[in-house]
Each structure stands twice: as structure tokens, then as C-alpha cells.
Amino acid sequence: MNSGYPTNGGTNNNGGEQRSTWGSILRLLYPGLGLKRWLLIGAVGIAVWSIGIAFLMRKLFEVRFPNFLPGNFEGVLLAVGGVIIVLLAVYGIYRSIGPLILASNDIPRIADTIYMRRSRGRGAKIVAIGGGTGLSVLLRGLKSYTDNLTAIITVADDGGSSGRLRRELGVPPPGDFRNCLVAMSDEESLLTELFQYRFDEGDGLKGHSFGNLFIAALSNVTNSFDRAIFESCRVLAVHGQIVPATVSNLNLSARLKDGVTVHGESSITEHGGEIDSLFIRPSDAKAYPLAVEAIQDAQLVVIGPGSLYTSILPNLLVPGITDAIRDASATKIYVCNVAMESGETKGYSVADHLEGLQRHTFEAVADYVLADSNSGVPTPVHAAELVVHDGRSLRHARLVEGDLSDPENPVRHEATKLARMVMEVYHESRKVKAPFRLTRR
């Protein structure tokens, strides 16, 4: 994954390896690492210590140092020698602790690792709101840019393994939380594979994923679902935090344009029909405090991608969440789905998606709308009813189009492309006096 951070591209020959090694050492002096200040303090400490020793020797032994060189050349020589000694010490420390930290005998990459971690630690404060597969794709890309990442996830899911655990154990549905935990954790981990493992046989186990069972069990052990998510974040070394929109027992209902009211998140999609309005029970569900706090402190709020009516809006229908977004000074981006969804957004254009979002929240809910330009999608896939921009202007939002789809699964976003575009829009939005230049056709 291209995270935008420098990498150490070593070579096989000795000369190239030495240049690569010294290049890595020079990276330790990059801005933002906090290392130069300590080197300077260390140098000052060495100088003070040296002067102290000199004075002590002079007092104890009445030593008078003869002038071997004219003028101040002796001082210059000592200063240069001191710098060389300090550099040698830094190189020695680097060679000593680098292999231990990286547990590798390859060309050291400690500077790259430190730089990346410190940069992510100082990255933008981002809140991503949604659920389902779409949100986990976004988080998988954004974790390369910042550790100050908060995922706010719906608790209205009532289908599949999550729905069974919700009904049988009384815990909030863990499925979307599990997917986001894996997406925000370090990749290629055996633990992440374990969390995603799904049982395909066994009475009572078939259809359940290990991660769902783990979160449900931990919820009972700690008597707290949010504590279970917090501890799961620690187990998987998650970059950021994952919180529910609410811990209330949330139920979703939809009123269709034919007058029928459908209850239950999974039933809405199964029933089909054109959705007129959406509502939650209890209507006064209390927003989770950490979710509200994260939105208030955020520099960027990203809504979606995900199912508009069953993954995104259940979060925003919680009054405290919408109020926090309305009052937040953060840049607000809505990520539109690549493809329409049967039973929810069939026939929807980009403008229709935004209007559905605005109708249930407020008109200024998004400053920018990100949409796939469909340029990277093979022609046969257009039969899958991709979401397109029909030319209508968007109210209170600017449209940004680009190639965001996954070549291997053209009806979904690709994590790296999506995260890069989100960060480009965010950085452009911070340049208040600069014109907006990101519209792509």
C-alpha cells in the first residue's frame, strides 16, 4: 500500500547497500521526528560535561595547556572532532538497536518506521461514519495517513450472525465492528485472519465468525459492549478507535412511498420498494459520548461509503450525532457508492444519494461529494447499474469525481484510491484562499 511516506529501496551490491543505509540514517533528521532536538540537547550536555572536566583538571592538577596551534584553531579542531564523535555515536546506536527493533538482519529501516509512526500520530483528526463493507474499505486506506482515526458504526444491524447474537445474547450487533477492527489493524496478522474466520459447520456455530463470538463473549465478561470493543482494539493493535453511534437497542424502520412501513434493517432490503422516509426506535436514542466528542474535535468527517439507508443513516438519525456534525467546524465529505443497491437506492444518481442524506439530516451535511467517474470500470459492468452523475447541480456541496473503483471488484471502492482522494480533498479544503481544482471527469 502506498501510504505517501518514504521507503528504503535497498540494492544488492555493497555500495548501494551502504548508500541505502546512510540514506536511512539521514531520514532520522526528517522534520517531525523529535530527534534533532534531543541530539542538540545531547551535544550541549557533552559540551558542558567536557568544560566541567577541563575546569576540574585545571583546579586539581594546575594543568596549563600549551598553545599548539595559532589563534582559535585548537577550539575549531576540538569542535569538529566532537561533531565527528557524536555522529559516530549516533551511527553506533543505530546499528545496535535497529536490528533489535525490527527483528531483521536486512538493511535497517528504523528511520522509515519511526517517521511513519510519528507522522501518523500527528495526522489529521478524522471521523468516519457508516457501517458495512464500504466503511471498512475506507478505514483500510485512511489508517496509512493517521492514527487519529475514529470509526462511528451503526448498531441497527439485525441480520446474519450479528442479528442472531443480538437476539440470543442481547448484545449490539458485532459484525460491522469486527470488519472495522480488522480493517484498522496491522495487516497480515494471524489474529486478523482469526477474527474473520467463519464456521461453516457445527450446531449453533455455522454461519458465525470467530470475531463476532469473541466480541459477544467479551461483552458478557466485561458487562459492557463498548469496553469489549476497546479491548478488542488493543488486542488487534488498531490505528485509532472504534465506537458505536449509540449503545441503545436501536431498531430501524422505513416508510415506503406506497404507504407500507417495514420494520427491521434486514427486512427493508428484502422487501424492496422506494423508500420515502426512515426512522429509528427509540427516536431519542442517546448518542455515545465518545462519538460526539470525536466529531466535535475532528478536522475531517467522512460519511460513507456504505448502504445509504441501512448503514449510514441509522447513525445520523441518532439526534446527538447529527447535532454534533452540524456544529462541527470540520470539513465534511460524503462518499457516494459506486453502484446502486437493490431494495434501497435503485435508480439513484449521485444527486439522489445526496438528497436522501440531506432529507433525513440537514442541507449542509456535506461540503464535498466524492463519486466514482466510472472511468476504470469495464463496459459490461455498466449493466450492474452504476451510480452516475446526471448533470444536476448539488445543493450545498461540491462534486469531486475520480477513478475510485476496485479493478478486481468494480462495483466497490478500492481502499488506496479512495483514501488518497479523501486526503486530497481535505488538504485542498484547508487552503481557504486557493481555488478548488479537484473536479475530475
Secondary structure, 3 states (H helix, E strand, C coil): CCCCCCCCCCCCCHHHHHHHHHHHHHHCCCCCCCCHHHHHHHHHHHHHHHHHHHHHHHHHHCCCCCCCCCCCHHHHHHHHHHHHHHHHHHHHHHHHHHHHHHCCCCCCCHHHHHHHHHHHHCCCCEEEEECHHHHHHHHHHHCCCCCCEEEEECCCCCCHHHHHHHHHHCCCCCHHHHHHHHHHCCCCCHHHHHHHCECCCCCCCCCCEHHHHHHHHHHHHHCCHHHHHHHHHHHCCCCCEEEECECCCCEEEEEECCCCEEECHHHHHHHCCCEEEEEEECCCCCECHHHHHHHHHCCEEEECCCCHHHHHHHHHCCHHHHHHHHHCCCEEEEECCCECCCCCCCCCCHHHHHHHHHHHCCHHHCCEEEEECCCCCCHHHHHHCECCCCCCCCCCCEEEEECCEECCEEEEECHHHHHHHHHHHHHHHHCCCCCCCCCCC
